[in-house]
Every structure is written in C-alpha cells, then in structure tokens.
Amino acid sequence: MITTATDEHRGSVPELLTTPEAAALLRVSPRTMEDWGRRGVAFAPHYVRVGGHRIVYRRDELLEWLDGRAA
C-alpha cells in the first residue's frame, strides 16, 4: 500500500466548523457568533476567513476557548 503525504497528515488537520456548527457546539445562536465577530469582541472565539467571505472555526480552538471560559 502506498502512503501519501495527505494520509500522513490527515490526523493533524483541524476539523473546521461553519458558524452554525460552532454555535451549536457552544450552545449559542449563530446570530450571537456573527455579532461577536462583527463587533470584534475581545473574548470571542478566533475564526478564520476562507475564500474571502466564508468564516470557519477550528473545533480544537473552540474547545480550548470554552475551557478557558469555565467559571
């Protein structure tokens, strides 16, 4: 069997979530996620803009962010 570079790194590629998926994970509305992004709220989770308009969130970063917000 031939192993490609893609196969070797597949486990290290972060899972990317859309705004509705990220909102569901955090149990907030997609609108709240969008508002945080538009307002540049300092405590909001980090996102990545892909293709100019599409916004995605790295699942592992969302979970770390959530852990950091725990009271």
Secondary structure, DSSP 8 states (H G I E B T S, - for coil): ----HHHHHGGGS--EE-HHHHHHHHTS-HHHHHHHHHHT-TTS---EEETTTEEEEEHHHHHHHHHHH--
